[in-house]
Amino acid sequence: MKNDLKSIYVHVPFCVKKCRYCAFNSYENKLCLANDYFDAAMRQTDALKREKIETIYIGGGTPSAVNEKYILQILEKIRTHFDVEENAETTIEVNPKTVSEEKFKKYAEGGINRVSIGAQSFNEKELLAIGRIHNSKDVENALDAAHKSGIDNVSIDIMYAIPNQTEKSLDETLKKAVSLDISHISLYGLTVEDETPLADDVKNGRFTPFSDEKYADMYERICDFLEGNGFLHYEISNFARSEKYVSRHNLKYWHGGEYYGIGAGASGYSDGERYTNNVKIEDYIKNPFAKFDAEIIDENGKMSEYMFLNLRLLQSGINVSEFKKKFGRDIFSVFGEKLKFHLENTKMLERHGDKIVLAKKAYYVCNAVMCDFL
């Protein structure tokens, strides 16, 4: 990864059906706006500075819910406007119910070489409880279709602490996941967000969220299982079959690299400024150039973010020499007291030569440690 190159995130806020837990900027029943929306996204792209691009990530929402022609159009616009590196990692998120071999072939022709499938679970009761429109067989069919189209780098999402989930059903989902020809797993613990159907379930007593202790047990159970089955636990919530399959796009975020955000509600970080686009689809269509919550990240902010983000990377962590080279200051002259506290007192951090990493016991409670550096 070349941290001096930028990345691009494209947000596709359309869904066939919004999941019961989802608080992301996504909408059902608005696919009729897709044409105008992608026209606006291409206008925004044209207004961005021409630069070298290392990775592209198309997320949502459900990007696969829209006709593939729109995905191909925005990719073509990006490739003609920017200097996109050859073999740039280009990822699209898909719902397994909304893809086919033909659609994957079109994606591959457009330069997509990595797919992230929203599996979440391989238990039908659990999928129904969280409002997913697919079943477990759909995941296998989508995976098979992706491979047949020539896309071999496939990641799946797995959720835990979801309604109806037990240790047994979680184990069955994990066993199924590692038996598949996948290269990567992203892990998500369920959180109950305000103004979602799941929050109503909690309020009305239909669902009782898992205790913190149970939540932690499930996280550790998953980590142990995946590591025991040969997956590299390279980031708090991400596992790869090998170093070759780590998410280069997400590494860009964790290493504090810059990226353009295209689409409604997408955030970007460019020339030291972090910003967010118009959130509502209709507002974005009217004005895809507006920036909100724009903030220039000063040197202190960059140092804090370096600590916070790099601690998420379990293998590489914080590099003492890199910090000095990047900021011109000794890391212990800036964060010495906090580092000493967690290295010597809480033992939540460990030092291995030039690296400072989270201790394994800190993985689940990592935010408590990382927030100390903000």
N, C-alpha and C positions, 0 to 999 in steps of 0.2 A: 504494500500500500504506500502511495506517495502522498504525504499529507499536505503537500503544496498544491495538489490538484483538487478541484471541486467535485462534488457529487450533486445529483439531482433527485429530489423526491417529488413525485406527482401524486396528488391526492384525488381519488375518484370516490365521491361521496354517495354513490348510488347503491342501494341494496334491494334485493327482491323482498326480503323481510328482515326487519331489525331484530336482532337477538335480544332476549329478555334481560341480559346483563349489560347491554351495550350503551355507553354514554359517549361514544366517539361521534365526530361530526359526520353523520351518515343519515340517509333518508330513504324510506321506501315510498313507492307511488310517485316518484319524480323522474322516472326514466325518460319521460317525454321532453325533458330539458337537456338531454345528453348532447344533442347537436349544438345548441347554443353554448353549452358549458365547455365543450372541447374547442369551439371557436375562440372562446375567451381565454382558455389555457394556452392556445397557440399564439394569441396576441400578447399574452404576458411573456411567453418564451421569447418572442421577437424583441421585446423591450429589454431583455437581460443582456449583460455584457458577455461578449463572446470569449469563452475560456476553454481550457482543457478539462474534460470531464472523465472521471475515473470509474464511477459507478452510477447506475440509475435504479431507482426503486419505485414501483408503482403500487401504492397501497390504498386502503379505503377504510370504511365502505367495503364494497365488493367490486373490484375492477373487472372481474369476469362476468358481472351482471350486465355490462353494457356490450353492445355489438363490437366484435373485435376490430372492426374498421376504425373505430375511434382510438383504440390503443395503438394501432399501426400508424394512424395520422400523427398523434402526438410524438411517437417515437421517431418518425421521419422528420418532423419539425425539429426535434432536439438534435438529431444527427446532422441536419443541414445547417442549423444555426451555430452549434457548438463544435469544437474539435474533440469528438468522443474517441477515447483510446480504443484501439483494436482489441477485441475480446473483453471489452469492459463488462464487468459483472452487471447484468441487467435482470432484475427480479420483478415478478408480478405476483401479487396475492390473489388466490382464487378460492371460491367456495366449490367443493367437489360436485355440487348439484348443478352448477352452471358452466361446466366445461365439457369438452368432447375432444376426441383425437383431432378432428378437423380444426377446432379452435386452437389447440396447442400447436398444430402445424403452422397456422397463421402467425401465432406468437413467435415461434422459432424463426420464421421467415423475416419477421420484423426485428430480429436481433435479441430476443429474450432467451437467456441461457440458464436462468434459475427460476424455480417456482416455489412459492410458499403456500401449502395447502392447509386451510383451516379445518383440521380434523377434530380437535378438541377432546374427543373421547371415541372409544370403539364400543361403548355401551349404549344401546338404543334408548333405554329409559333416561339416561343422563342427557343425551342429545335432545330428547323431547323436552326435558325439564328446563333446559336453557334456551329453547326456542330455535334450535338449528333446523334448517330445512333439508338437511341430508341425513343419510344413515351410514353405518360403517362400511357397507359394501360400496357406496358411492366413493368413499375415500380410496379404496383399492382400485376401483375403475378409473378414477382420475389419475392416480399414480401410474397405472399401466398405460393410459393414454399419453401421459407426458413422456414416458420413456419411448413409446412407439414413435412419437414426433421428433425424437432426437434430443430431448431435454433430459439430461441425466442428473443434474444437480437439483434435487428436490428436498425441500424442508417441510416438516409438518408442525403444526401447533398442537400442544397438549395442555389441557386445563386440569387443575385439581381443586379440591375443596368445593366441588359443585354439588347441587342437590342430587340426592339418591346415591352419591358415590360412597363406596366402602373401600376398605383396604383390599379386599378381594377383587372388586371391580377395577380398582386402580391398577393392581398388579396385572390383571388381564389386559387392560389397555396398553400398559407398558410392554408386556410380552408381545402383543400384536405389533406394536410400533417397531420394535427392534427386529422383528422377523421380516419386515418389509424392506424393499430396496430403496432406502432413503439415505440422504447424506447428512441430515441436520435435524435437530429438534429444538423448537423454542417452547419454553415452559411458562405458563401463566397461572398464577393463583387467582381464584375468583375474588373480586372485590365488589361489594354492594354499593353502587353509585346512586346518588339521589336522582329522583324523577325517572327511574327506570321501572319496568314491570317487576323486576326482581326485588327492588326496594319495596314495592307494594306487597309482594309476597311476604317479606319480612315483617312489615307493619301489620299485616292481617294474620300473622301466625302460621302461614303456609310453609315458610322456610326459616329455619334457625341457622344462622351462619355458624361455621365451625369455630371452635375455640382457638385461641392463639396457639395453645399447646398442640392441638390436633393438626392445625395448619402447618406448624413447624415440623411435626412428625412426618406428615405427608411429603413435604418438601425434601426432607432428608432421605426418606424412603426412595423417592424418585432419583435423587442424586446418586445414591449408593447403587441403585439398580442399573442406571444408565452407564455409570463409570465401570461397574462390574461387567457390563456387556460391550466394553470397548469404546465407549463414546468419550471424547475429550470435553471435559467441563471447562470451557475457556472463558465463560462470562457467567455472572450470577444466574441468569435464566436461559442460557444457551449452551447447546451440546453439539459437537460435530464428530462425524465418523473419523476424521483426521484433520490435521492442520490445513490441508488442502481445501476443506469445505467450510471453514469459518466464514461468517458473513462479512465480506469486505465492506459492504455499505454501512452496516452497523458499527464496524470498527472505526469508520470515519467519524461517526458521532462520538464514540467513546474516546477517541484520540483528540477530540476537540477540533476536528477539521471543519472546513467551511462547505456549505451546500446551499443550493437554491431550492426553495419550496414553491412548487407550482400547483395551483388549484385552491379551491375554497377551504379556508382554515389552515392551509399548509403553512408551516413555519420554515424560515430560512435563516441562514447565518452567513453573511457575506461582508467582506471588508470590515470585520469587527463588529458589525451590526446584526443583532438578532431581531427578527420581525415576524408578524403573522399576517396573512392575507385576509380579505373579507371572508367571514365564516359562512354566511348563508349563500346557498347556490344562486339565488336570484340577485343578491347584492354583488356577488363575484362576477356574474355575467355582465352586469351593468358597468362594473369597474374592477377589472382584474389587476389593476396597478396599485391599488390602495394598500398601505402598510399600517398595521396597528401594533400597539405595544412595542414599537421600535425602541431598541436600547443599544447603546454603544457599550460593549464590554471592555472595561478598563483593565489595566495590567493586574490589579489585585483580583478582579473577577476571573481573569483568565487563569491565574495561578490556583485559585480555589476550584475552578472547574476542572483543571488538570488533575487535582487530587481526587475530587469527587468521582469523575468519570473513569480515570485509570484504575481506581480501586475496584471497579466492577470487573476488570479483566483479571481473572484468577491466576493465570499463568504468568503474565508479564507484569501486572501491577504497576507500581510507581517506580520509575527509574531515576535514581539520584543524580547520575551524571547528565541524563537527558534534561532533567529539570534545570540544572545549572546552565546547560547549553542554550536552552529555550528562553530562559528568563534572566540569565546573568546573575543569579543569586543562589546562594547555598540553601537547599531545601530546609535545613535545620535552623537557619537564621530566620526563616519565615514561619515555619510550622513546628519548630522544635518542641515546644511545650506539649502540643497535642500529640505529636508523634511519640514522644517519650511516654506520655500517659498510656497510649494504646499498645506500645511495644513492651513496656515494663510492668504496668499496673494491670490493665484489663487483659493483656495478652491477646487482644483481638487482631493485632497486626504482628507480622513476623518479618524479619529482615534476612535476606539471603544475598550476601554480597552487595551488589548495586541495586537490588530489587527490594521493595517493600510491598508485601502482599497481605491480603486478608487471611487470617487463620481460618481453618475450616469451621470452627465453632462459631465464627462470625458471619458465615454466609447468609443465614436466614435473617439475622438482625443487622445486616450490613448498613442499612440506612442510618441507624443510630451512630455508627462509626463515621460514615461519610459526611453526615451533616455537620460534624464537628469542624470540618475544613471549609465550610461555607461562610 
